[in-house]
Amino acid sequence: MSMPDKNGHFGAFGGRYVPETLMTLLLDLEKEFARCWKDPAFKKEFRFYLEEYAGRPTRLYYAERLSRQLKSLKVYLKREDLLHTGAHKVNNTLGQILVARRMGKKRIIAETGAGQHGVATATVCALFGLKCVVYMGAEDVKRQALNVVRMQLMGAEVIPVESGSRTLKDAMNEAIRDWVTNVADTYYLIGTVAGPHPYPYMVRELQSVIGIEARKQFLQKEKMLPDYLVACVGGGSNAMGLFYPFHRDKSVHIIGVEAAGHGLHTAAHSAAICAGKPGILHGCKSALLQDANGQVLNAHSVAAGLDYPGVGPEHSYFNAAGIAEYVGVTDKEAIDALKLLSRTEGIIPALESAHAVAYLPKLARRVKGHKTVIVCLSGRGDKDMNTIREVLRG
Amino acid sequence: MNRIEAKFNELRAKKKKAFIAFITAGAPSLEATYNLVLALEKAGADIIELGVPFSDPMADGQTIQEASFRSLKRGTTLKKILQLVRRIRKISEVPIALMTYYNPVHYFGNETFIDEAKSAGVDGLIIPDLPVVEAFALRGFAVKKDVSLIFFLAPTTSNERAREIVKAAGGFIYFVSVAGVTGARASVPASIARQVKAARSMTKVPVCVGFGISTPQQVKDIASFADGVIVGSAIVKEIQKHGRAKDMPARVAAFVKRMSSVL
C-alpha cells in the first residue's frame, strides 16, 4: 500500500493536527504539490536547479581507508556535504520554493535548529528574490553564530526565539504562530519530513533524489544492492531521502541513527523513536519525548540539527512496520566518529552526519562476513568548528 | 443534556447572548483558579473555559503562553485540573469546558480521559490542534458520555469544510475572529459578521466568537451577530496584573463584569 493515505497517515502516524485557520491552506498546498509533481515542466525546472545550482548528482564515494580500518564493512559515503550550502537541506528548499512561487506566495518563513535549513532557505529566497524570515531558538543563535551571519548576508531576517527551551521546537512553534497570522501571503518552508500533511510526504519526495541516485550509483559500482543503509535521524529528512527509494528492497537493512546525547538511560538525549512514546507535536502524530503528563520534554544533542524531541511520522511508521531499525549514538561517540572520518578520509562531517558514521564501528562488530553499506554524509562540519573546539578543549 | 447545552437553551429562552470567560488553570495557582472560577460565575460568565497549560502552545499569543509556562512551572497537570473541577462541582454548576492541546489528552488515553473528565464534571472540550478529521476516535467516546466536543471555524474555512465541521460540532462552535494566535487586539475585522451569519444559517448549534476581544464595546458589537462572545487573553492579563494581591479574584471579576453586563 502506498503511504501516506489521503489524510496524510503513515499507518498510525502522521495526519494534520493544526488549528482550523491552517487547514484550507494545507489542502491547497497538497493539491498544488500534487499538480507540480505530475508536471514534467516542474520536474525539469527542479532538476535544472539541483544540477546547475546545487551541484547534483553528488558522488557516492568509496571510503577505502575507513573501510580497511573497520575490516568487515565496505563503506560508501553519499556526499550530500558537497552540495551548495554544505548539506542536503537545499534539495528540499529548492523544490519547495518552486512550489511557493507557483502558489504566488511572496514571503517565506522557516524554522531552523543548526542553521543549515535556515541557510538553505535564505539561499533559495535570495536566488528568487523573495522575502525570508527565519525563526531560530536563542540558544541555537548562540551555538551557530556563523550560520546566522550567512543567513543575514543573503538578506534573511533571523528572529531569535526566547520562549520555552529556546531551541528548534520553540522556533517551530513561533514559525507556526507567524504562519497562522500571515496565512494569506506567507509560505512556511518546513525543513524536514515532519509537520502536518502534506509536508512529510512532500519533503520525502523532494529528498528522495538522494536515494534514487545512490541506488543507481551503487548498482553501477557493485552490480548489486547494498547490505546496509545508515543515516542520522533528527526530524529525519536526509535519512528518509536515502531510505525511501530502497524501502521495498527486502535484502537492504535500513538503520536510522538517533542522537543518544549523554546516553539513552539519561534525560539528555533526542532519541524519540528509541526512547519516546507516540504523541502529537507540530501538526503530526509520531514518536515524541514527553513526560507522564503528556508535556513535551526538552531534547539534547551536541548536534543542534538533531536536537528535537519529535521525529518525522514516516520514521515512526518504518519503525513500527519493521522496515527500518533505529539505534542511538551518544555525543561522545559522534565526536569520536568525526575525528575518525577526518583522519582516515580527510572529510570533516557535520556533527549530525557524524552520528551515522559513529554507528559503523558497532555495525562492523555486528555483521557476519563482509558487508557493504551506504552512509548518508548529510552535511559538512565547517559550521561545527566552534562546538568541536570547545569539546576538544574539554 | 450537559450544562453547556442547558445554558444555551436557557439563554435562548431569555433571548440573551453567552459570555464565555477563559482563564489558564494553575496561573498563578490552582487555588487561585478555584476562587477565580467562582468569582467569574458571580460576575456573569455563563461558561468557563479552563486552559490546560502545554509546553508547546503553538496557537497562543504571548499572554497565554506566559501563563501556561508559569502554571507548568508550578506543577499543574491535567489530573490536578480534573481534581479542581471536581472540587468546583461541590458548590457550583457553572458550565466548564477544558481548552487543551491534544497531546496531554492523547497521552491520558481518549476513553479514560473522557470517562474521568465526565465524572469530574467537565461539560466540554476545546482542542485547537484537533480538526474533525483527526477527532473521530475521541468524538465517539465524547458523544457517548455527553461531553461536548467543540470545534473551530476560521475566516479561512471554506463553505464545504464548514458544513462538515458543523455536522460534528457539539456544545457550540468556536468562531476564530482573525487568522492568528490568541491575544487581545484593538479591533476585530468587520468582515466576520457576514461569515458568522453564514455559519449560523448552517446549523442550530450556537456560534460564539473569540480571539482578540478585550473591551465592552467589542463584546457588544460581536453579540449583535453571534450567539456568544469569548474573552481570554484580556482576562489572563488582568489576572497577571493583580498578581498575588489578596483581592485579585474580586478585581478580575469586576473587570469581567464590565464586559458581561453589556449582554
Interface residues (C-beta under 8 A of the other chain):
Chain A: N7 G15 R16 Y17 V18 P19 E20 T21 L22 M23 T24 L25 S163 G164 K169 D170 M172 N173 I176 R177 V180 T181 N182 V183 A184 K277 P278 G279 I280 L281 H282 G283 K285 L288 Q290 A292 N293 G294 Q295 V296 L297
Chain B: F54 S55 D56 P57 M58 A59 G61 Q65 F69 L72 T77 L78 K79 Y101 Y102 N103 P104 V105 H106 Y107 F108 P128 D129 L130 P131 V133 E134 F151 F152 L153 A154 P155 T156 T157 S158 R161 I165 V176 A179 G180 V181
